[in-house]
Amino acid sequence: MTTPATIYARFSSLEQIKGNTLKRQFELCERIARQHQWELAEDRRLSDQGRSAFSGANRKPGGAFHDFEQKAAAGHFMNGHVLIVERIDRISRQGWEEVLPLLTKLTSQ
């Protein structure tokens, strides 16, 4: 059985929608998933468009990452799951003081 994976992509400025930032992030993450033979599904391709990780807007209600965090906290991924991001700053740019508890929470469920 392969491990299910979720891809998360994000950008802060709605101006960036004109570029290829989401496409680039999704393609890289899909390649990583294929290399590791992780199971992808269309409903596990999450993105926050125009939501800052510096301010934490992507972790607030209404954000796709917020919903992922809530599912993790509820034990939805207890049987094994992988979160794939282009870089750690896709989920937070708030410094290690914020990121460490988040990663601890996500990996302890």
C-alpha positions in Angstrom: 0.0 0.0 0.0 1.3 3.4 -0.9 1.3 6.4 1.5 -1.2 9.1 0.6 0.2 12.6 0.1 -1.2 16.1 0.0 0.5 18.8 -2.1 0.3 22.4 -0.7 1.2 25.4 -2.8 0.8 29.1 -1.9 1.6 32.6 -3.0 1.1 35.9 -1.2 0.3 38.4 -3.8 -2.7 38.1 -6.2 -0.4 39.7 -8.8 1.5 36.4 -8.8 -1.6 34.6 -10.3 -0.4 36.0 -13.7 2.8 34.0 -13.5 3.5 30.3 -13.2 4.1 30.0 -9.4 1.4 27.5 -8.7 2.2 25.4 -11.8 5.9 25.3 -10.8 5.1 24.3 -7.2 2.6 21.6 -8.2 4.9 20.1 -10.8 7.9 19.9 -8.4 5.8 18.3 -5.7 4.2 15.9 -8.1 7.7 14.8 -9.2 8.7 14.2 -5.6 5.6 12.2 -5.0 6.3 10.0 -8.1 9.9 9.5 -7.0 8.7 8.2 -3.6 5.7 6.4 -5.0 3.3 8.4 -2.8 -0.4 8.3 -3.7 -1.8 11.6 -5.0 -5.4 12.5 -5.5 -6.9 15.7 -7.1 -8.7 16.5 -3.8 -5.3 16.6 -2.0 -3.9 19.4 -4.2 -4.3 22.4 -2.0 -3.5 26.0 -2.6 -3.8 29.4 -1.0 -3.8 32.2 -3.5 -3.1 35.7 -2.2 -2.6 34.4 1.4 0.5 35.5 3.2 2.6 33.0 5.1 4.5 35.9 6.7 1.3 37.2 8.4 0.0 33.7 8.9 -3.1 34.4 6.7 -2.8 30.9 5.2 -3.3 29.4 8.6 -6.4 31.3 9.4 -10.0 30.2 8.8 -10.8 30.2 5.1 -7.3 29.1 4.1 -6.6 25.7 2.6 -3.7 25.2 4.9 -5.9 26.0 7.9 -8.3 23.2 6.8 -5.4 20.8 6.5 -4.2 21.7 10.0 -7.7 21.1 11.4 -7.9 17.7 9.8 -4.4 16.8 11.2 -5.5 18.0 14.7 -8.6 15.8 14.4 -6.5 12.7 13.7 -7.5 12.4 10.0 -3.9 11.5 9.0 -3.0 9.1 11.8 -2.5 6.1 9.6 0.3 7.9 7.7 0.3 10.8 5.3 2.8 13.0 3.6 2.6 16.8 3.1 4.6 18.0 0.2 5.6 21.6 -0.2 8.1 23.3 -2.5 9.9 24.8 0.5 9.1 25.2 4.2 8.2 28.9 3.6 5.1 27.8 1.7 3.5 26.9 5.0 5.1 29.6 7.2 7.4 32.6 7.1 6.9 33.5 10.7 10.2 32.3 12.1 11.2 29.1 13.9 9.2 30.0 17.0 6.0 29.6 15.0 7.2 26.8 12.6 8.5 24.4 15.2 5.3 24.0 17.1 3.4 23.7 13.8 5.7 21.0 12.6 5.6 19.2 15.9 1.8 19.3 15.9 1.6 18.0 12.3 4.0 15.2 12.9 2.7 14.0 16.2 -0.9 13.3 15.1 
